[in-house]
Amino acid sequence: MDTPLTRTVYIVDDDAEVRSELAEALELRGFAVHAFDSGESFLAEQAALPAGCLVLDLNMPGMSGMEVQQALVDRASLHKIVMLTGAGSVSTAVRAMHAGAIDFLEKPFHVDDLVRSISSAASRQFQEVQEDARKRHAEEQIARLSDRERDVLCGMVLGLANKIIAYRLGLSTRTVEAYRAQLMHKLGAKSLAEAVQLAMESHLEPRGAILRHSPEG
């Protein structure tokens, strides 16, 4: 299923003919295309632009494609990059992929190959947006817990029995059971698995007394 993320493309290339040809070809295929003649001009507007796929020329006057890519990394941008490269620059383009680019295409290329690369970039982007949304939701849920409830949840994540959690926290087993019921209610979790999943998605780290060694008997 198409989402707005899959339909937005930014072309950054200093060659006016390339920009025009790519924009026309992609628009005929239903993409919303925005073209820029330099990395500097794109970065000047980037913060206000919807997330999309960036079709980025590697070799440009001024900022190179690699420099634009690094600037986007530094800004934690959601834009995904398909790098365009001329002959003899493939090794540099491969380095761009190691730095996070989704694909690179060597000029000349067929527009259908570019569309496939854009689709791959959009799928990756959509997955990351979904993961980020789940993480934010989990963090908001975990933030509702008291310190003791967080400690008990950490014990649950570690797979500890209630009596072991109680021992490590200096509480009674009945008190731990009460905290467990409260945190499950606050999290809206109907099972242990749901509670642990939320904790993992929020990157909750066990800490303090809950980590100390104790006999399991």
C-alpha positions in Angstrom: 0.0 0.0 0.0 1.3 3.4 -0.9 1.8 6.0 1.8 2.8 9.7 1.5 6.3 8.6 2.3 6.5 6.4 -0.9 5.3 9.3 -3.1 7.7 12.1 -2.1 11.0 12.4 -4.0 13.7 15.0 -3.8 16.2 15.3 -6.6 19.5 17.0 -5.8 21.7 17.3 -8.9 23.6 20.2 -10.4 22.8 19.0 -13.9 19.6 20.8 -15.0 18.9 18.3 -17.8 19.1 15.4 -15.4 16.9 17.1 -12.9 14.3 17.9 -15.6 14.3 14.4 -17.1 14.1 12.6 -13.8 11.4 14.9 -12.5 9.2 14.4 -15.6 9.7 10.6 -15.6 8.9 10.3 -11.9 5.9 12.6 -12.0 4.5 10.5 -14.8 4.7 7.6 -12.4 2.7 9.4 -9.7 5.5 10.8 -7.5 5.5 14.2 -6.0 8.9 15.6 -7.1 10.9 18.5 -5.8 14.2 19.4 -7.5 17.3 21.2 -6.1 20.4 22.3 -8.0 22.8 21.8 -5.0 23.2 20.2 -1.7 23.3 23.6 0.0 19.9 24.6 -1.4 18.3 21.3 -0.3 19.7 21.5 3.2 18.5 25.1 3.5 14.9 23.8 3.2 15.3 20.2 4.5 14.0 20.8 8.1 10.7 21.9 6.8 10.3 19.2 4.1 8.2 16.1 4.6 10.2 12.9 4.9 10.8 11.3 1.5 13.4 9.7 -0.7 16.4 11.8 -1.7 17.9 11.1 -5.1 21.3 12.5 -4.6 24.1 13.1 -7.1 27.5 12.0 -5.6 29.7 14.5 -7.5 28.5 18.1 -7.4 30.2 21.5 -7.1 30.2 22.8 -3.6 28.9 20.1 -1.2 29.4 16.6 -2.5 26.7 13.9 -2.1 28.7 12.4 0.7 28.8 15.7 2.5 25.1 16.1 2.1 24.5 12.6 3.4 26.7 13.3 6.5 24.8 16.5 7.2 21.5 14.5 7.1 23.0 11.9 9.5 24.0 14.7 11.9 20.5 16.1 11.8 18.9 12.7 12.4 16.9 13.2 9.2 14.3 10.6 8.2 15.1 11.1 4.5 16.4 8.0 2.7 19.0 8.3 0.0 19.5 6.8 -3.4 22.9 7.9 -4.6 23.6 8.7 -8.3 27.2 8.2 -9.4 29.2 8.6 -12.6 31.7 6.1 -14.0 34.7 5.6 -11.7 32.9 6.6 -8.5 31.4 3.2 -7.6 33.8 2.6 -4.7 32.7 6.0 -3.2 29.1 5.1 -3.7 29.6 1.8 -1.8 31.0 3.8 1.1 27.8 5.9 0.9 25.8 2.8 1.3 27.8 1.8 4.4 27.0 5.2 5.7 23.3 4.6 5.3 22.3 5.1 1.7 19.7 2.6 0.5 21.1 2.1 -3.0 23.3 3.7 -5.7 22.8 3.8 -9.4 25.6 4.4 -12.0 24.7 6.8 -14.7 23.2 6.2 -17.2 20.4 4.2 -15.7 16.8 3.3 -16.6 14.2 5.1 -14.7 12.5 1.8 -13.7 15.7 0.9 -11.8 15.4 4.2 -10.0 11.7 3.6 -9.2 12.6 0.2 -7.7 15.3 1.8 -5.5 12.9 4.5 -4.4 10.4 1.9 -3.4 13.0 0.0 -1.4 14.0 3.3 0.3 10.4 4.1 1.1 9.8 0.6 2.6 12.8 1.1 4.9 11.6 4.5 5.8 8.1 3.4 6.6 9.4 0.6 8.8 11.6 3.0 10.7 8.7 5.5 11.2 6.5 2.7 12.5 9.3 1.5 14.9 9.8 5.1 16.1 6.1 5.5 16.8 6.0 2.3 18.8 9.1 3.4 20.7 7.5 6.7 21.6 4.3 5.1 22.7 6.2 2.6 24.9 8.2 5.4 26.4 5.1 7.3 27.2 3.5 4.2 28.9 6.6 3.4 30.9 6.9 7.0 32.1 3.6 6.6 33.9 5.1 4.0 36.3 6.5 4.8 39.7 10.1 3.9 40.5 9.1 0.8 42.3 6.8 -0.3 39.5 9.6 0.2 37.0 11.9 -2.0 39.2 9.3 -4.7 39.3 8.9 -4.5 35.6 12.6 -4.8 35.1 12.5 -8.0 37.2 9.8 -9.3 34.9 11.9 -8.5 31.9 14.7 -10.4 33.5 12.4 -13.4 33.9 12.6 -13.3 37.7 9.9 -14.9 39.9 8.0 -12.6 42.2 9.8 -14.0 45.3 13.2 -13.2 43.7 12.1 -9.7 42.7 10.9 -9.3 46.3 14.2 -10.5 47.8 16.3 -8.2 45.6 14.1 -5.1 46.3 13.7 -5.8 50.0 9.9 -6.2 49.7 7.3 -8.9 50.5 6.1 -11.1 47.7 2.6 -9.8 48.3 3.8 -6.2 47.8 5.6 -7.2 44.5 2.3 -8.8 43.4 0.5 -5.6 44.1 3.1 -3.5 42.2 2.8 -6.0 39.3 -1.0 -5.6 39.1 -0.7 -1.8 39.2 1.9 -1.6 36.5 0.0 -4.0 34.2 -3.1 -1.8 34.6 -1.1 1.4 33.9 0.5 -0.1 30.8 -2.8 -1.5 29.5 -1.0 -4.8 29.2 -3.2 -8.0 29.3 -0.3 -10.4 29.6 3.3 -10.6 30.8 4.4 -10.8 27.1 2.7 -7.5 26.4 4.3 -5.8 29.4 7.8 -7.1 28.5 7.3 -6.1 24.8 6.6 -2.5 25.9 9.6 -2.5 28.2 11.8 -3.7 25.3 10.4 -1.2 22.8 11.1 1.6 25.3 14.7 0.3 25.8 14.1 0.0 29.5 17.3 -1.0 31.3 17.3 -3.0 34.6 19.2 -1.1 37.3 20.2 -1.1 40.9 19.1 -3.7 43.4 17.1 -5.6 40.8 20.4 -6.7 39.2 22.1 -7.9 42.3 22.9 -11.6 42.6 20.7 -13.7 44.9 20.2 -17.4 45.5 17.3 -18.7 43.3 16.0 -21.0 46.0 
